[in-house]
Amino acid sequence: MKIWLFVSMLFVLNFGSLDAQIFKTIKGEAYFKSDASLELIEAKSKKLRGVINAAKRTFAFSIPIQSFKGFNSALQRVHFNENYLESDAYANATFSGKIIEKIDFTKDGVYTVRAKGKLKIHNVEQERIIKSQLEIKKGNILVKTNFTILLEEHDIRVPKVVYQKIAQEILVSIAAEFKQ
């Protein structure tokens, strides 16, 4: 519930009041893969939450770092949270900004758009443009995207002893369904 409150407040503060043009997540999922030379690490979270203001083409997403499950072992998950992402101190990853392309959110179809905004991970913000696919169908929106994150851009340090087990570039996939 804290995430939804955070996203709602961010949205209201940065993008205007809530109105009939607002779409909220009904289902959201994030997946990441670290494909290093000595080890493949994968994890998924079903706790992605977000809002889209169709009239203003703005958005805000948030996901709790500790919600990721998978990994190759319980100890690996502990190291992910404590040593690399420091999720007690930096609980959420967020992305908020604006959809560059103008699209008609009332018209069914599949649209390729660019989302420009601030991606914040490990308390480090980076301006990003992330290409995404929006499928609008019967008033609902399905968002899908794939992108990479460089650990060094978010001050995530990997000790040399495990350097070949953790990729420096992480693949991220997002899928979220929104309803007005």
C-alpha positions in Angstrom: 0.0 0.0 0.0 2.9 2.4 0.7 4.0 2.1 -3.0 0.5 3.0 -4.3 0.4 6.0 -1.9 3.9 7.1 -3.1 3.0 6.8 -6.8 -0.3 8.6 -6.3 1.3 11.4 -4.3 4.1 11.8 -6.9 1.5 11.9 -9.6 -0.6 14.5 -8.0 2.3 16.7 -7.0 4.0 16.5 -10.4 1.3 16.1 -12.9 -1.9 17.6 -11.7 -5.1 16.4 -10.1 -6.7 13.0 -10.5 -9.5 13.0 -13.1 -11.2 10.7 -15.6 -8.1 10.5 -17.8 -6.2 8.5 -15.2 -5.3 4.9 -15.7 -4.0 2.8 -12.7 -2.3 -0.6 -12.7 -4.4 -3.6 -12.2 -1.5 -5.9 -12.8 2.2 -5.1 -13.1 5.3 -7.3 -13.4 9.0 -6.6 -13.6 11.7 -9.1 -14.5 15.4 -8.8 -14.6 18.3 -10.9 -15.9 22.0 -10.8 -15.1 23.8 -12.9 -17.7 27.4 -12.9 -16.6 30.1 -15.2 -17.8 29.9 -17.6 -14.8 26.3 -17.2 -13.7 22.8 -16.4 -14.8 20.6 -14.6 -12.2 16.9 -14.0 -12.8 14.2 -12.6 -10.6 10.7 -11.3 -10.9 8.3 -9.1 -9.0 4.5 -8.8 -9.4 4.4 -5.6 -7.3 5.0 -3.0 -10.0 2.5 -0.2 -9.6 1.9 2.9 -11.7 -0.4 5.5 -13.1 -0.8 7.2 -16.5 -2.4 10.5 -17.1 -3.6 10.2 -20.7 -4.5 13.8 -21.1 -1.1 15.1 -20.1 0.8 12.0 -21.4 2.6 11.7 -18.0 3.3 8.6 -15.9 4.8 7.4 -12.7 5.9 3.8 -11.8 7.3 2.3 -8.6 8.4 -1.1 -7.5 9.7 -2.3 -4.1 13.1 -3.8 -4.4 12.5 -6.5 -1.8 9.6 -7.8 -3.8 11.8 -9.5 -6.3 11.8 -13.3 -6.1 13.6 -16.0 -8.0 17.4 -15.9 -7.8 19.5 -19.1 -7.6 19.5 -19.3 -3.8 18.1 -17.6 -0.8 21.5 -16.3 0.0 21.8 -14.7 -3.4 18.5 -12.8 -2.7 19.9 -11.6 0.6 23.1 -10.3 -1.1 21.0 -8.6 -3.8 19.0 -6.7 -1.1 21.7 -6.1 1.5 24.9 -5.7 -0.5 24.0 -4.4 -3.9 20.6 -2.6 -3.9 20.7 -1.8 -0.2 16.9 -2.1 -0.2 16.5 -1.2 3.5 17.8 2.3 2.7 16.6 2.5 -0.9 13.3 0.6 -0.8 11.9 1.4 -4.2 12.9 1.9 -7.8 10.9 4.6 -9.6 10.4 5.9 -13.1 8.3 9.0 -13.9 8.1 11.4 -16.8 6.3 12.0 -20.0 5.3 10.0 -23.1 6.9 11.8 -26.1 4.5 10.8 -28.8 0.9 12.0 -29.0 -1.5 9.1 -29.2 -5.2 8.8 -28.9 -5.9 6.8 -25.7 -9.5 6.4 -26.7 -8.6 4.5 -29.9 -7.8 0.8 -29.8 -4.5 -0.1 -31.3 -0.8 -0.9 -30.8 1.5 2.1 -30.4 5.3 2.4 -30.1 6.2 5.3 -27.9 9.2 6.7 -26.1 8.9 7.4 -22.3 11.2 10.1 -21.2 11.8 10.6 -17.5 13.9 10.0 -14.4 14.8 6.4 -13.5 15.7 6.2 -9.9 17.5 3.1 -8.6 19.7 2.8 -5.5 18.9 6.5 -4.8 20.6 7.6 -8.1 18.4 9.3 -10.7 19.3 9.0 -14.4 17.4 10.6 -17.3 16.3 7.9 -19.7 14.3 7.5 -22.8 12.7 4.1 -22.9 11.0 2.7 -26.0 7.7 1.0 -25.0 4.8 -0.6 -26.6 1.3 0.4 -25.6 -1.7 -1.7 -26.6 -5.0 0.0 -26.1 -8.0 -2.3 -26.1 -11.5 -1.6 -24.8 -10.4 1.3 -22.6 -7.5 -0.7 -21.0 -3.8 -0.1 -21.6 -1.1 -2.9 -21.7 2.4 -1.5 -21.5 5.4 -3.7 -22.4 9.1 -2.7 -22.6 12.6 -4.1 -22.4 15.6 -2.1 -21.6 19.0 -2.4 -19.9 20.5 -0.8 -16.8 24.2 -0.3 -16.3 25.1 -0.9 -12.6 27.7 1.8 -12.6 25.1 4.4 -13.6 23.3 3.8 -10.3 26.4 3.4 -8.1 25.8 -0.3 -7.6 29.2 -1.8 -6.8 30.2 -5.4 -7.5 33.2 -6.7 -5.6 36.0 -8.2 -7.8 35.5 -11.6 -6.1 32.1 -12.0 -7.8 32.7 -9.8 -10.8 32.3 -12.7 -13.3 29.0 -13.8 -11.6 27.1 -10.5 -11.9 26.7 -8.8 -15.2 27.4 -5.1 -15.4 24.5 -4.6 -17.7 21.1 -5.9 -16.5 18.2 -6.7 -18.9 14.8 -5.5 -17.5 11.4 -6.5 -18.9 8.2 -4.8 -17.8 4.6 -5.7 -18.4 1.7 -3.8 -16.8 -2.0 -3.6 -17.4 -3.9 -0.4 -16.7 -7.6 0.4 -16.2 -9.3 3.8 -16.1 
